């Protein structure tokens, strides 16, 4: 799970902590992704009345490579195939906590050994260079494609290196999250 809570400060940090605990609890109790997302949405809506919300990408990966996910308006993660093909993982619902009646669906895709999943926050993709241009419009996907042959640790390092060069001399306006997962064979 990767989440990005609206706002800043103590209340947003507490909300992120509550989300993490709730999703861990749901995972331990074998709640379906759809049900877990809907429950969390109602929980947040009841407590924040739409004033706080969170974008969330939640996925599970089975040992056979079947990845199930739901995306509550989080920036679209990318499945990266070994040949550099990028497959965006679409949004499947509204941010959690925005509307109590929102519904969430889960989708699935088959991962092959060596496939990676790149998950990031908008603070990563929308970071600006000195000319005010977003990183996702100027090189983010290129470096992902170019590093498709690398393992997840090396891809993560390559992305961070390019990100740091791209944003050098600017003040970041948002927090930055970057996770690279890799599916391997057993």
Secondary structure as GFF3:
##gff-version 3
##sequence-region A 1 186
A	DSSP	beta_strand	2	5	.	.	.	ID=ss1
A	DSSP	alpha_helix	10	28	.	.	.	ID=ss2
A	DSSP	alpha_helix	33	48	.	.	.	ID=ss3
A	DSSP	beta_strand	54	61	.	.	.	ID=ss4
A	DSSP	beta_strand	66	72	.	.	.	ID=ss5
A	DSSP	beta_strand	78	80	.	.	.	ID=ss6
A	DSSP	beta_strand	86	88	.	.	.	ID=ss7
A	DSSP	beta_strand	107	110	.	.	.	ID=ss8
A	DSSP	beta_strand	116	120	.	.	.	ID=ss9
A	DSSP	alpha_helix	122	125	.	.	.	ID=ss10
A	DSSP	three_ten_helix	135	137	.	.	.	ID=ss11
A	DSSP	alpha_helix	140	146	.	.	.	ID=ss12
A	DSSP	alpha_helix	152	167	.	.	.	ID=ss13
A	DSSP	beta_strand	178	182	.	.	.	ID=ss14
###
